[in-house]
Amino acid sequence: MQLLRLNALASHFELPKTAVTIGNFDGVHLGHQAMIKQLKAVAEAEQLKTVVMIFEPQPLEFFKGYEAPPRISSLREKVEYLSELGVDYIAVAKFDHHFRSLSAEAFADILKDKLSAAHLVLGDDFHFGKNRQGNSEFLRDYGFKVTNLHTIALDGERVSSTRIRQTLQAGDLALAAKLLGRPYSITGRVQYGDQIGRTIDFPTINIRLNRHKPCLQGIYGVEVVCETGSLSAKVQQENPEQPGIAGYDQGSLFGAGHVGTRPAIKQTHPEWRLEVHFPDVSANLYGLLMRVTFLNYLHGEKDYPSLEALKAGIDDDVEKLLEFRRKHPTFPF
């Protein structure tokens, strides 16, 4: 797979003839996966390369900023999932004032000239260009072959990024996993936090979210995998007497995850955080790239009246999550 930044492509850059699909692909869910499957089938039949065109930031993030819907997937995560599906190119279009002002004709020219598109695979309600003036019929008239894929449904309801956001916000991790085709996870590097957890005997790792805000909030049982090596081996190497609680994947650890703005910690400018406490672990994990998979929703964030109350609440949460791990010797869904 090759990643292309459309606004940075050299004027002489030229792709072979391609089959292209276009969208946000937030979550790369079952509907998106069906789109990629169709794209690859078209490409194989017509001897084309495959291109997935995505936007960064996502258009609603450009128009609404912080008020935009929360992200399911960061750009890194999208690229990872699309790569696993076997596409040849991922083209990232920088969504800015210039891009939003493109006419339907100018957008079609990008597909033809920069992406060498011969065949487009699109959703049945795809619109593009300034004021959404372009659609599939416009593209057919412009000279492209166009295949429209109908909506994918699960349990009688449309599979969509909106539905997945609502499902995650409701704490239904099992249904979210069905809609996504995999358990929900967030990937990011361990960064320095304010280390308040250490002062109440619950040290945490603080994982970069790489999105304006996440689509879940609360306390979770999580499995954490280090993307660059065995996490359990690293922990045991630093402190063999505190190996932590094994996760389900080889080399992973089970932990208590928190996603939110920490209302119990009085802050002038609250920030969204993803923090994980590993019971029975003491190790330096800064800078490591982690994938946090959400297994069990315990409850939403609570505004404790004091640090003492917060400590007692965390202690109770950890005990309940460890009980969940004991009751689920195999992966929960």
Summary of the structure (lengths in Angstrom):
residues: 333
radius of gyration: 22.2
end to end distance: 30.2
largest distance: 69.0
contacts: 1024
relative contact order: 0.12
helix: 34%
strand: 28%
